[in-house]
Amino acid sequence: MAGLSLKCGDCGTLLKSVEEAQEHAELTKHSNFVESTEAVLNLVCVSCGKPCRSKTETDLHTKRTGHTEFADKTSEAAKPISLEAPKSKDDVDMEEAGDGSCSNKEEMVVPEVDQQLLMQLEEMGFSKERATRALHYSGNVSIEAAANWIVEHENDPDIDELPLVPVTKQSEAPKPSLTPEEIHRKQQELRERARKKKEEEEKRMEREREKERVRVGKELLEAKRIEEENERKRLLALRKAEKEEEKRARQKILQKVEEDKAERRRKLGLPPEDPAAVKPSAPPPPVEEKKSSLPVRPATKAEQMRECLRTLKQNHKDNDAKVKTAFNTLFTYAKNVATNPNEEKFRKIKLSNPAFQDRVGNLKGGIEFLELCGFEKIEGGEFLFLPREKVDTAVLQSAGNELSRVQTVRNISELHQDNFGRPGLWHITIAGSLLHGFKSLCFALRRQNAFTQFRLSALVSRGG
């Protein structure tokens, strides 16, 4: 009984026809095939009609297109298949004749073929048995017909056996043989046909490999995109948590300041401050808009510097380290020029310097900030130069103040505290500024209290 598929005994692949088995043998060099009753799967995509022959192919198709519904048409496409070579018309006639007269057995002999054609086929490299069978079944027509028959039946199990026919059957008259040039031409055609078939198969395999590479590349890009999205969400959550922590820290500092203030009032003998006594200032009355157009005050250099720094920080808000490096570099430039105005090396910057480009040049707002400090582009825009006569200490000091104001404070205890010769004034923290203000207030209250006590003692002495 014929099977429903052919199974490769070397790798276990199911094939639905002899032609597929031949192609599989050419590609893998496997030659062990057996008939199998297991049908080759034929799962057809309901959406696009693509046939899939295995569960793996359906999974790949689902990943590529998103189609998930497949119709099982295995039973409709299954057809009986056999490894037996197809019988020729002569064999069928012989079997029918044998069935009709089983008692009358005839002697079987090798049929006569054209000897010249036989010799030519043997010269082409075919065995005598294969050449004889090819000439017999091709009708002794020509070398081309015999060669085509060999190519079509090269996988027949009895290809290398001599054919047998009854003695009474006469072979047809031999046909004229081919010339050596025709033989050589036929050989070239056969080789060319085999080469083209191999090239087409290689191209097909290359296309399949390219499709697989494209699919894998798309999957990798999608996985990378998902990973970057998750990382971005994680950074946003971390930044939100840091802001909440900073808010709680500021509240604790303000609470501590209020407690210190109350403690100082208690030590000075002053009554505790009544929260209800502090009345909120009334909101200013609404100012009616004047229809007359008034001249708009131009922005000062400090405001322009502040806008440049705000732009730089906003464009790189996800990279605090880069923003901090840029601010520190700009602060260093302004400080060097302010402290050493006669040194040209501090007043001249090469724009193509990689370190400058990485820290300031590639950041929007960095070069504009330096131009507001007085720097000018010279030599075709290759350098930034600040002439000695245009050095303005007030502008440079204003630039330093703006840079100090926009610095992001992460941990107050880790920052350098510079009081510029005034104890108690920590200019870069809110808490330091508040403490300095409260110290000044307490000092003034202490002086007033001492003056009051002096007046009381004087009055008591005078009255005595």
C-alpha positions in Angstrom: 0.0 0.0 0.0 1.4 3.4 -1.0 2.1 5.9 1.8 0.9 9.5 2.2 4.4 11.0 2.4 8.1 10.2 2.1 10.2 10.4 5.2 14.0 11.0 5.1 15.6 8.3 7.2 18.6 10.6 8.0 16.9 13.7 9.3 13.2 12.7 9.7 11.8 15.4 7.3 8.4 14.6 5.7 8.1 15.2 2.0 4.9 15.1 0.0 6.2 14.1 -3.4 9.1 12.3 -5.1 10.2 15.6 -6.7 10.6 17.2 -3.2 12.5 14.1 -2.1 14.9 14.5 -5.1 15.5 18.2 -4.2 16.0 17.3 -0.6 18.6 14.7 -1.6 20.4 17.2 -3.8 20.6 19.8 -1.0 21.5 17.5 1.9 23.1 14.5 0.2 20.6 12.2 2.1 19.5 9.1 0.2 17.6 7.1 2.7 13.8 7.6 2.0 10.9 5.4 3.1 7.2 5.6 2.6 5.2 7.0 5.6 1.5 6.9 6.5 1.9 10.2 8.2 0.5 13.0 6.1 2.4 16.3 5.6 0.6 19.1 7.4 -1.2 21.6 5.2 -2.2 24.5 7.5 -3.5 27.5 5.4 -3.7 31.0 6.9 -7.4 32.2 6.9 -6.4 35.8 6.5 -3.8 35.7 3.7 -4.0 32.1 2.4 -0.3 31.2 3.0 0.2 27.5 3.4 2.3 26.3 6.3 3.6 22.7 6.6 4.6 22.6 10.2 3.8 24.2 13.6 7.1 26.1 13.4 6.1 27.7 10.2 2.7 28.8 11.6 4.5 30.3 14.7 6.9 32.2 12.4 4.0 33.4 10.2 2.1 34.6 13.3 5.2 36.6 14.5 5.6 38.3 11.2 2.0 39.1 10.3 0.0 38.7 13.5 -2.4 36.2 11.8 -3.4 33.5 14.3 -6.2 31.5 12.5 -5.2 28.5 10.3 -7.4 26.0 8.5 -6.2 22.4 8.5 -6.4 21.1 5.0 -4.1 18.1 5.5 -6.7 15.5 4.5 -7.7 17.4 1.4 -4.1 17.7 0.1 -3.0 14.2 1.1 -2.4 11.9 -1.9 -1.0 8.3 -2.0 2.7 8.3 -2.9 5.0 5.4 -3.8 8.7 5.0 -4.2 8.2 2.4 -7.0 9.3 3.5 -10.4 6.4 4.2 -12.8 5.8 1.4 -15.2 6.2 2.0 -18.9 3.6 1.1 -21.4 5.6 -1.9 -22.5 5.7 -3.3 -19.0 2.0 -2.8 -18.6 1.4 -4.6 -21.9 3.6 -7.4 -20.7 1.8 -7.7 -17.4 -1.6 -7.8 -19.2 -0.3 -10.3 -21.6 1.1 -12.4 -18.7 -2.2 -12.2 -16.8 -4.1 -13.3 -19.9 -2.0 -16.4 -20.6 -0.2 -17.4 -17.4 0.4 -20.9 -18.7 2.1 -19.7 -21.9 5.4 -18.3 -20.5 7.6 -16.7 -23.1 11.4 -16.3 -22.9 12.6 -12.8 -21.9 15.7 -11.3 -23.6 17.5 -8.0 -23.8 15.9 -5.8 -26.5 18.0 -4.7 -29.5 19.0 -1.1 -29.6 21.0 1.1 -31.9 24.6 0.1 -31.3 26.0 3.4 -32.5 23.7 5.4 -30.1 24.7 2.9 -27.4 28.4 3.5 -28.0 27.9 7.3 -27.9 26.0 7.1 -24.6 28.8 5.0 -23.1 31.4 7.5 -24.4 29.4 10.2 -22.5 29.9 8.3 -19.3 26.7 6.3 -18.9 26.8 2.6 -18.1 25.7 0.0 -20.6 22.7 -1.0 -18.6 21.5 2.5 -18.2 22.1 3.4 -21.8 20.4 0.3 -23.1 17.3 1.0 -20.9 17.2 4.6 -22.0 17.4 3.8 -25.7 14.8 1.1 -25.4 12.2 3.2 -23.6 12.9 6.3 -25.6 12.4 4.4 -28.8 15.9 4.6 -30.2 15.1 8.0 -31.5 18.2 10.1 -30.6 20.9 10.7 -28.1 18.9 13.7 -26.8 15.8 11.6 -26.1 17.8 9.0 -24.3 19.7 11.5 -22.2 16.4 13.2 -21.2 14.9 9.9 -20.3 18.0 9.2 -18.0 17.6 12.6 -16.3 13.9 12.0 -15.7 14.4 8.4 -14.4 17.7 8.7 -12.7 16.2 7.9 -9.3 14.4 4.7 -10.5 15.6 1.7 -8.5 16.1 -0.5 -11.7 17.8 2.2 -13.7 21.0 0.2 -13.8 19.4 -3.1 -14.8 19.0 -4.3 -18.4 15.5 -4.3 -19.7 13.8 -7.5 -20.7 11.2 -8.1 -23.4 9.6 -11.2 -24.9 11.6 -12.9 -27.8 8.7 -12.4 -30.2 8.7 -8.6 -29.7 10.8 -7.0 -32.4 12.6 -3.8 -31.7 12.1 -0.9 -33.9 14.6 -0.1 -36.6 17.5 2.0 -35.4 17.5 5.7 -36.2 20.5 7.5 -37.6 23.1 8.3 -34.9 24.4 11.8 -33.9 27.7 13.3 -35.0 30.5 13.9 -32.4 29.7 17.7 -32.6 26.0 17.0 -31.7 27.1 14.7 -28.9 29.4 17.3 -27.5 26.6 19.9 -27.8 24.1 17.7 -25.9 26.7 17.1 -23.2 27.1 20.9 -22.8 23.3 21.4 -22.7 23.0 18.7 -19.9 25.7 20.3 -17.9 24.3 23.8 -18.4 20.8 22.6 -17.3 22.2 21.0 -14.2 24.2 24.2 -13.4 21.2 26.5 -13.8 19.1 24.3 -11.6 21.8 24.4 -8.9 22.1 28.2 -9.2 18.3 28.7 -8.9 18.3 26.5 -5.8 21.2 28.5 -4.3 19.4 31.8 -5.1 16.2 30.5 -3.5 18.1 29.5 -0.3 19.9 32.8 -0.2 16.5 34.6 -0.4 15.2 32.5 2.5 18.3 33.3 4.5 18.0 37.0 3.8 14.3 37.0 4.9 15.3 35.2 8.1 18.0 37.8 8.7 15.6 40.7 8.2 13.1 39.1 10.5 15.7 38.5 13.3 16.9 42.1 12.8 13.4 43.5 13.2 12.9 41.4 16.4 16.1 42.7 17.8 15.2 46.3 17.1 11.8 45.8 18.7 13.3 44.2 21.8 15.8 47.1 22.0 13.0 49.7 21.7 11.0 48.0 24.5 14.1 47.9 26.7 14.8 51.6 26.1 11.2 52.4 26.9 11.4 50.5 30.2 14.6 52.2 31.1 13.1 55.6 30.4 10.1 54.8 32.6 12.5 53.6 35.3 14.5 56.9 35.2 11.4 59.0 35.3 10.2 57.1 38.4 13.6 57.5 40.0 13.7 61.2 39.2 10.2 61.7 40.7 11.3 59.9 43.9 14.4 62.1 44.1 12.2 65.2 43.8 9.9 64.0 46.6 12.9 63.3 48.8 14.3 66.8 48.1 10.9 68.3 49.0 10.8 66.5 52.3 14.4 67.6 53.0 13.5 71.2 52.4 10.5 70.9 54.7 12.7 69.5 57.4 15.1 72.4 57.0 12.4 75.0 57.2 10.9 73.3 60.3 14.4 73.3 61.9 14.8 77.0 61.1 11.4 77.8 62.7 12.4 75.8 65.8 15.7 77.6 66.0 13.9 80.9 65.7 11.5 80.1 68.5 14.4 79.0 70.7 16.3 82.2 70.2 13.2 84.3 71.0 12.8 82.3 74.2 16.4 82.9 75.2 16.1 86.6 74.5 13.0 86.8 76.7 10.8 87.7 73.8 7.2 86.4 73.7 6.6 83.6 71.2 5.5 84.7 67.8 1.7 84.4 67.3 0.9 82.8 63.9 -2.5 84.5 63.9 -0.8 87.9 64.3 0.9 87.6 60.9 -1.7 88.7 58.5 -1.4 87.8 54.9 -0.8 90.8 52.8 -3.8 91.8 50.7 -3.5 91.1 47.1 -2.8 94.3 45.1 -5.7 95.8 43.3 -6.0 94.7 39.7 -4.4 97.1 37.3 -6.4 98.0 34.3 -4.6 97.5 31.1 -3.8 100.7 29.3 -4.7 100.7 25.7 -1.9 103.0 24.8 1.1 101.1 23.7 4.1 101.6 26.1 7.7 101.0 25.1 8.9 97.5 26.1 12.0 97.5 28.3 14.8 95.6 26.6 16.1 92.5 28.4 19.3 93.0 30.5 22.4 91.0 29.9 21.7 89.1 33.1 18.3 88.1 31.9 19.7 87.0 28.6 22.4 85.0 30.3 19.7 83.4 32.5 17.7 82.5 29.4 20.7 80.9 27.8 21.4 78.8 30.8 17.7 77.8 31.1 17.7 76.7 27.4 20.9 74.7 27.9 19.5 73.0 31.0 16.1 72.3 29.4 17.6 70.7 26.2 19.6 68.3 28.3 17.4 67.7 31.3 18.0 64.0 31.1 21.7 64.3 31.5 22.5 66.3 34.7 26.2 65.4 34.6 26.6 67.0 31.2 24.7 70.1 32.3 26.8 70.4 35.4 30.1 70.0 33.4 28.9 72.8 31.0 28.1 75.2 33.9 31.4 74.5 35.6 33.3 75.1 32.4 31.5 78.4 31.7 32.1 79.5 35.3 35.8 78.7 34.9 36.1 80.8 31.7 34.4 83.8 33.4 36.5 83.4 36.6 39.8 83.1 34.7 39.1 86.3 32.6 37.9 88.2 35.7 41.0 87.3 37.8 43.5 87.5 34.9 42.2 90.0 32.4 45.7 90.6 31.0 46.3 86.9 30.1 45.4 86.4 26.4 45.3 82.6 26.8 42.2 83.0 29.1 40.6 85.4 26.7 40.9 83.2 23.6 39.1 79.9 23.0 39.5 77.6 20.0 36.1 76.5 18.8 37.3 73.2 17.2 38.9 72.0 20.4 37.3 68.5 21.1 37.1 69.2 24.9 35.4 72.5 24.3 32.9 71.0 21.8 32.1 68.1 24.1 31.5 70.4 27.2 30.1 73.6 25.8 30.2 73.9 22.0 27.7 71.2 21.1 25.2 72.4 23.7 22.7 75.0 22.6 23.1 78.2 24.6 26.8 77.7 25.6 28.4 79.8 22.9 25.7 82.4 23.2 26.4 82.7 26.9 30.1 83.4 26.2 29.2 86.0 23.6 27.0 87.8 26.2 30.2 87.8 28.4 31.9 89.8 25.7 33.6 87.1 23.5 33.6 87.6 19.8 34.2 85.2 16.9 37.4 85.9 14.9 39.4 84.4 12.1 36.4 83.1 10.2 34.6 81.8 13.3 37.6 79.6 14.3 38.2 81.3 17.7 36.2 83.1 20.4 38.2 86.2 21.6 37.6 88.8 24.3 39.6 92.0 23.7 41.3 93.5 26.7 39.5 96.8 26.3 36.1 95.0 26.3 36.6 93.1 29.6 33.8 94.1 31.9 34.2 92.9 35.4 30.6 93.6 36.3 29.3 91.5 33.4 31.6 88.7 34.3 30.5 88.9 38.0 26.9 88.8 36.8 27.7 85.7 34.7 29.2 84.0 37.8 26.1 84.9 39.8 23.7 83.5 37.2 25.8 80.3 36.9 25.8 79.9 40.7 22.0 80.5 40.9 21.1 77.7 38.4 23.3 75.0 39.9 21.2 72.0 41.0 21.7 71.3 44.7 21.5 67.5 45.4 23.1 67.2 48.8 23.7 70.4 50.8 26.4 68.8 53.1 28.6 67.8 50.1 28.7 71.3 48.5 31.7 73.7 48.9 30.6 76.6 51.1 32.1 80.0 50.1 31.2 83.0 52.3 33.3 85.6 50.5 34.8 86.9 53.8 31.4 87.2 55.5 30.9 84.5 58.2 27.5 83.0 58.2 26.7 83.8 54.5 26.5 80.6 52.5 25.5 81.9 49.1 24.6 78.7 47.3 22.0 77.2 49.6 18.6 78.3 50.6 19.0 77.1 54.1 22.3 79.0 54.5 20.8 82.2 53.3 17.9 81.8 55.7 20.2 81.0 58.6 22.3 84.1 57.8 19.2 86.3 57.8 18.1 84.9 61.1 21.6 85.4 62.6 21.5 89.0 61.5 18.0 89.4 63.0 19.1 87.8 66.3 22.2 90.0 66.4 20.0 93.1 66.0 17.5 92.0 68.7 20.4 91.2 71.0 21.8 94.7 70.6 18.3 96.2 71.1 17.8 94.2 74.3 21.2 95.2 75.7 20.3 98.9 75.0 17.0 98.5 76.7 18.6 96.9 79.8 21.1 99.8 79.9 18.4 102.4 79.8 16.5 100.6 82.6 19.5 100.4 84.8 20.2 104.1 84.2 16.7 105.1 85.2 16.9 103.0 88.3 20.2 104.6 89.3 18.8 108.1 88.7 15.7 107.4 90.6 17.7 106.1 93.6 
